[in-house]
Amino acid sequence: MTLIEHIYEFRRRLGWALVAVIIGGIFGFIWFGTNIGPVEALGKIINAPYCAIPASRRFPSDGTCRLLQTVPFEAFMMQLKVGVAAGAVLTSPWWLYQFWAFVAPGLYSKERKYALTFVGFASVLFTVGALLAYWLLPHALQLLMSFGSDFFATALTADKYISFVLSLLVIFGVSFELPLLVVMLNFTGVLKYAKLKRWRRGIIFLLFVFAAFVTPGQDPFSMLGLAGALTVLFEIAIQIARVHDRRKERASQAEGWGQLADDEAAPFDYRPSTTEEEPARASTDDVT
């Protein structure tokens, strides 16, 4: 393709991806206040961590579980925001395919295989991270709202609460991609298992520091949950790197290159080859 053709192809793929997100956003907007079969409404799912807090710590404390709307248009915007976010997640296979269809023609078959594998694992890790954040959310809210409960009544607005929930889900989901990045760097030869083993303690310390800074609530439940999960995933990534480097070492030993020093030439045959002489051409006097 020419440059203009690439731009047209990118525009076409981006257009289909946006159409998928818009359709998913409309579906999510409707789902926000409507049950879909056995699945509860999206608004109830979002409010569930807040409703898990004891009623005595919510405002009003009459047993109801509703967020505050401080401006007339806030409820509509929050429903639209959550609907678009849910629609983008639900339609992610389609718009990710559009991105893949644009990139894949420029990759070799082996690169396409690795890319599909990593994209699949990235999707699973993001989902697991978001689910872990959703599971920790009620405990984090209960702890955060317990401070000063004798003097303050906590009344959460829809804007602040939903922004907190969505940011926590995204942060956990994206953070779970870090161990996959370590595996990718190992497979490309940038990070060796020996270095990862030597840096293990320092990296685990940095993971705890990272978790302390990125968790929006700054509560110990979210921080320890994220840091602990990242530590386990990082250890799994180290073991994958160990197995991968051992396989590469055995393959190089089988080829006879494993004992070569860094400044030693590879055992190629550097003698110039000769071409076979051309067969003698028939002269004009030869009779056929």
N, C-alpha and C positions, 0 to 999 in steps of 0.2 A: 504493500500500500504506500501511496504518497503521503506527505504530511497532511494535506487537506483531507484525504480519505480517512486518515487516523482521527482527525478532529471530528469529522462527521460520524464516524463509528463511536467515538467517545460520547458525542452528544446524543446519539440514539440510545446507547446503553444507559446513560445517565437519565434520560427521559423515562425509559421503562422502569428504572429503579425508583424514581420519584413518583410515578404512577402507583407502584406497589405500596410505597409508604403512605400515599394519600388514601388509597383504598383501605389499608390497614388502620390508618388513623380514624376514618369514618366508622369502621367496625369497632374500634376501641372506644370511640365516643359513645356509641350506642350501648356497648357492653358495660360501660361505667355504671349505668343505672338499671340494667336489665339482667336477670338471670338467664343463662344459656343452658337449658337442660339441668343437669345436676351441678353445673359449675355456678358458683355464686357470682353476683355482680362484681365488677372490678372495683367499684367504690368500697364495697364491703371488704374485699381482700386488702386494699390499701389501708383501710381503717382498722383492720383486725389487730395489728400490734398495739395501737393506741387503746382499743377497747379491752385488751388483755390487762391493762393496768387496773388496779382496784378502783371502784367507783368513788371511794372517799378521796382519792387523789385527783379526780377529774373535776372539771367545772362545766356545767353544774353537776352537783353530786346527787342527782335524782334518779340515777340508774340509766339515763340516756347516754348515748355515745355519738356525739356529733362535734364536728370541728366548727370554729367560728369563721364567719364571713364578715370582713371589715369594710369591704367596698361592694357596690351592687354587682359589678361584673366579675368578681373574683371567682365565684363558683363555676361560671361558664369557662373561664380561662383555665382553671385547675382541671376541669373535666376534659377540656381539649388537650392540655399538656399531658395528662396521664394517658389519654386515648392515643395520642400520636406516639408516645413512648412504647405503649403496649403493641400498637400496630406495627411499629418498626421492628420489634422483636419477633412478632408472629410472621411477618413477611420477610424476615432476614434471609431464608433460603433463596428467595427469588432475587432480591437485589444483590446478594452476594454472588449469585450465579451470573448476573449481568457484569459485575466487576471481573469475575473469573473468565467469562467469555471474551472480555476485552484483552486480558493479559495473557491468557493461555496460548494463543497462536505464536507468541514470541518466545515460548519456552520449549526446551527439549523434553522428550517423553519422560526421562528420569526426573527432571525438575518439576514437571507437572504432577508426577506421582508424589514427590515429597511435599509439594505445595498443598495438594488435596489432603494429605495426611495431617499436616500442621493446621490447616484451616479447620478440619474436623475436630481435632483435639482442642483448638482454641475456642470453638463454640461450646464444647462440653465444659471446659474449665471456666468459661465466663458464666455459664448457667449454674455450675456448682458454687461459684463464689457468690452470685446473687442470692441463691437459696440459703447459703450460710448467713449472709447478712440479714435476710428476712427472718431467719430463726433467732438470731441474736438481738434483733430490734426490740422486742418487748422487754427483755432484761435490761437493755441499755436505757430505754425510756423510763422504766421503773426506777432505776438507780439515779438517773439525772433529775427526775421529778421528786425524789425523796429528800433532796437537800432543801432545807428551809420550809418543809411542809407545814410546820406549826405557825409560820408567819405569812406564807404566800399561797395563793390558789392558782394553779396552773391552768391556763386557758389557751390552748394551742390554736393558732389560726391555720386555715387550710393552706395558705401559701407557704408558711414556714415549715409546717409538718410535712407536706408532700415534697417540698424541695429537699428536706432532710432525708426522707426515705429514698427518693430517687438518687440523690448523690451518694448515699451509703451503698445502694445496690450497684451503681456504676463503679464506684471505687473498689469494692470487693471483686467485682467481675474482672475489671482491668488488671488489678493486682495479681490475680490468679494466672495471668499470662506471663508473669516474670520467669517462673521456672521453665516454661516452654521456650522462652527466649534463650535461656542458658543451654537447653538441648540443641536449639538451632545453631548457636554459635559453636557448640562442640562438633556437630555434624559437618560444619563448614571448615573445621580445623582452626578456628580462632581461639577457642578455649579448650585446653587439654584437661584430662582428669587429674593429672598431677597438680596442676595449678589450683583447680577447684578444691582438691583435698587439702592443699596447703592454706587456702584462704577460707576454709569452712567456718571457723570460729568468727572471723571478722565479718563474713557475709551474714551469718545468723544475727550478730549484733546489729548490723545495719538494717536487717529486716525488721527488728523490733523498733529501731528508731524510725524507720519508714512508716510502720504501722501507727506509731504514736503521733506522727505529723499528719497523715492523710485521713484518719478517721474523723468525720465531721463533728461527732459529739464529744470527742476526747475522753470517753468513758473507758474504764478498764476492761469491760466485757468485750466491746468491739475491738479494742487494741489487742488484747491477748488472743481473741479468736482469730483475727487476721494474721497476727504474727505467728501463732502456733500453726495455722494451716499453711502459711507460706514456708515455714521451716520444714514441715513434713514434705511438701511438694518439692522444695529445693533439695532435700535429701534424696528423693526419688530421682530427680534430675541428675544428681551426682552419680547415682548407681547406674543410670542409663548411659552416662558418659563413660563410666568405667568399663561397661560391657562393650560399648562401641569402640573405645580405644584399644581394648584387647583384641577385638576382631581385626581391626586395622593392622595391629602389630603382627598378628599371626599371618595375615595376607602378605605383608611386606617380607616377613621371614621366608614364606614359601617362594616368593619371587627372587630371593637372594639379595634384597636391598636393605634388610633390617639392620645389618652391622655397619652400614656406611656412615662415615662422619659427615658433618654438615658441609665441610669444605672438600669432600672427596667426590670425584666425578662418578656419575652413574655408569654401570658396566655395559655401556653400549659399544658396538663395533664401529670405531671411528675411521676405519680404512675406507678410502673411496672405492666405490664399486665401479666395474667396467661393464660397458654395454657389449652385447654380442655383435660380432661383425655381421653386416648385412650380407645376405646371399649374393653371389656374383650375378650381375645382370647379364642377360643374354645379349650377345652381340647381334648386329644386323645381318651377319653372314650365317647365323644359325638357321637351320631349316626345321620348321615345326611340322 
